[in-house]
Amino acid sequence: VVIYTTDHGDWLGDHGLVLKGPMMYDGLMRVGMIMRGPGIAANRVIPDPVSTVDLFSTILDYAGGESAQHDSRSLRPLLEGDATRDYAYNEWDLRAGRVGVALDLRTVRTQRYRLTHEAGSGAGELYDLQEDPHEMVNRFDDAGHAAVRRELLDMIASENPADRKRPVLPVVGTA
């Protein structure tokens, strides 16, 4: 199995930004991934949101191993069958030394929406990617999107409950 991808995108002027940083816009998060191998259909596009974190379990799956890592789910059912996936999950825990303020970002991306929640402050961003593909109108506090916000926040809450029980590690370096 051959996998071609990258770990992140770069903003090339999106939102007036360059390089990368602690925001979860599609220009940074949505990257291409091409896979080729036995059982993987050529020219098939999977519209479901996936994560590069899932490559760990995918590689083990194709190699005949089993993943004990709960944060990663094999993409093989999507690649070879008719499985679907509702959302992809991402998190970014930044210490204050990196960007001037500590940020505990959690993001879910569905085919239509992207929501990022900052756990420390409760602030968030919610974009309707169908109506607003350039992520210019934040709907997080919009009463008309309250049900969508709740659904996406529930997706975040369902991810990695064991993570909330881990001890906070001491700060080492600036990141």
Secondary structure in CASP SS format (residue, H / E / C, confidence):
PFRMAT SS
TARGET T0000
AUTHOR 0000-0000-0000
METHOD secondary structure of the structure
MODEL  1
V C 1.00
V E 1.00
I E 1.00
Y E 1.00
T C 1.00
T C 1.00
D C 1.00
H C 1.00
G C 1.00
D C 1.00
W E 1.00
L E 1.00
G C 1.00
D H 1.00
H H 1.00
G H 1.00
L C 1.00
V E 1.00
L E 1.00
K C 1.00
G C 1.00
P C 1.00
M C 1.00
M C 1.00
Y C 1.00
D H 1.00
G H 1.00
L H 1.00
M H 1.00
R C 1.00
V C 1.00
G C 1.00
M C 1.00
I E 1.00
M E 1.00
R E 1.00
G C 1.00
P C 1.00
G C 1.00
I C 1.00
A C 1.00
A C 1.00
N C 1.00
R C 1.00
V C 1.00
I C 1.00
P C 1.00
D C 1.00
P C 1.00
V C 1.00
S C 1.00
T H 1.00
V H 1.00
D H 1.00
L H 1.00
F H 1.00
S H 1.00
T H 1.00
I H 1.00
L H 1.00
D H 1.00
Y H 1.00
A H 1.00
G C 1.00
G C 1.00
E C 1.00
S C 1.00
A C 1.00
Q C 1.00
H C 1.00
D C 1.00
S C 1.00
R C 1.00
S C 1.00
L C 1.00
R H 1.00
P H 1.00
L H 1.00
L H 1.00
E H 1.00
G C 1.00
D C 1.00
A C 1.00
T C 1.00
R C 1.00
D C 1.00
Y C 1.00
A E 1.00
Y E 1.00
N E 1.00
E E 1.00
W E 1.00
D E 1.00
L E 1.00
R C 1.00
A H 1.00
G H 1.00
R H 1.00
V H 1.00
G C 1.00
V C 1.00
A C 1.00
L E 1.00
D E 1.00
L E 1.00
R E 1.00
T E 1.00
V E 1.00
R E 1.00
T C 1.00
Q C 1.00
R C 1.00
Y E 1.00
R E 1.00
L E 1.00
T E 1.00
H E 1.00
E E 1.00
A C 1.00
G C 1.00
S C 1.00
G C 1.00
A C 1.00
G E 1.00
E E 1.00
L E 1.00
Y E 1.00
D E 1.00
L C 1.00
Q C 1.00
E C 1.00
D C 1.00
P C 1.00
H C 1.00
E C 1.00
M C 1.00
V C 1.00
N C 1.00
R C 1.00
F C 1.00
D C 1.00
D C 1.00
A H 1.00
G H 1.00
H H 1.00
A H 1.00
A H 1.00
V H 1.00
R H 1.00
R H 1.00
E H 1.00
L H 1.00
L H 1.00
D H 1.00
M H 1.00
I H 1.00
A H 1.00
S H 1.00
E C 1.00
N C 1.00
P H 1.00
A H 1.00
D H 1.00
R H 1.00
K H 1.00
R C 1.00
P C 1.00
V C 1.00
L C 1.00
P C 1.00
V C 1.00
V C 1.00
G C 1.00
T C 1.00
A C 1.00
END
